[in-house]
């Protein structure tokens, strides 16, 4: 399996749509970095994850895995990769919003936090301010010392 930075958003948007995730804010103009997972070096993408970098905090977003590959480990690999990337970029804490995967992320060490405590940079993201419903779980995890 290979995880790599994705340069073309044309690779990202179809998988987001297939997985029912928001894609309307995905464009070159935003501070997204997407990473993709392939089972073979030149094979199709089977999963993606996004990371928005706001200095000491980051937003983990758009974790998506193609249906035939779900429950086989790609999501865990993508999250571990993006956490390591965040730590490398000196991001101390990752935040995320989810309507469907709260237990998945809590099993990976993320904790539920009040939306009221979100850093201003996270509050200003399109995910926080509009794309994800107010009922979404808001989670965080310190990653700087996560290994």
N, C-alpha and C positions, 0 to 999 in steps of 0.2 A: 504494500500500500504506500502511496505517495501523497503527501500533503504539500501544496504549493500555493504561493500567492496567485490570485487570479487578476489578470490585467483587463480582460474584456468583461464588461457587464452583461454581454450577450450570453455568457456562460452562467451567470448568477440568476437573472430574472426568471428564466423558465423553471428552474428547480424551486425557487421561492413560490411561484404560482402553483406548481404541481403540489406543493406541500401546504397550500392555503395560507402562506405568510405574506405580510405587506411588502409590496415592491414599488409602490408609487413614489417613494422618496429615494430610491436607488438611482443615483446619477453620478457622473464624474465630479459634479460640483460639491459633493458632500464628503466629510472626512472618514469615509468607510474604507476599510481594508478587508477584502474578502479572501478567504483561503478555501481551497477545494481539495477534496480527497478523491483519488482515483485508485481502483484496485490494481491497475496495471499502468505503467508509465504513460502510454498513449491512449489509454482507455477513456471511456466517458466518465464524467463526474458522477459520483455516487453520493456525495455530501458536500455541504458548504457551511461556513460559519463566518460571521462578520465581526469586526472589532472596530469600534470608534474610539479614538485616542484623544483625551482631553487632559493632557499633562498627567496629573497624579491619579486620575480616575478614568475608567473606560466603560464602554457599553458593549457587552456581548450581545450580539443580535443575529437574528436570521439563521439559527441552527436548523438546517434542513437536510434530511437524508431521504434518498429515493426509496419508494416503498419496498422494492424487492430486497433492499439491504438493511432495513430496520431491524432492530433487536439482534444485531450481529456484531456490534462494537464500534461502527464508524462514528456514532455520536460521541461516545466516550473519548475516542481518539481526537476528534476535532476540538472538543472542549479542553482536553489536556494540552493540545497544541496551542490554542489561543491563549490559555492561561500562561503558558511558558513565554509566548510572544509578548504578552502584556507585561510580564515581569521583566523581560529583556528591555522593553521600552520604558521601564521605570514607572509603570502604572502600579499604584499601591492596591487599589480596590477596583474590582469589576462589579458592575451592576447589570441587571437584566430584568426584562418584563416578560411574563408568559401567561397564557391563558390555558395551556394544555400540559405543560411539562414541569410543574412545580415540584412534584415528587422526584423526578429524574434529577433535577438540579440540587435539591436538598440532600439527596443521596451522594452527591459529589461535593458536599461541604458548603453549599450556599445557604444563607440564612435569610429568612423573611425580615424585611425592614419596612418602616413606615415611609410612605411616599413623601411625607412632610420633611423627612430628613435627607432627601436626595440633594446632592450638591447642585448648585446652579447650572453647571455645564450639562449635567444629566437632565435636569428639568427642561432645559432649552432644546433637547433633541426632539425630532419629530416623533420618534417612538413614544417617548414619555408624554409629550404635550398633545398628542392627538391620534396617532395611528393605533396605539394599543389602548383598549378601553380602561376606564378608571378601575374596573374590577380585576384587572390583571394583577397577578402576584408580582411583587417587586422584591427582588432578591439581591444579595451582595455577597462577595467573598474577597478577603484579602489575599493577594497573589504574590506580593513582592518576595515573601519568604516561603513560597509554596514549593520550592525545590527546583 
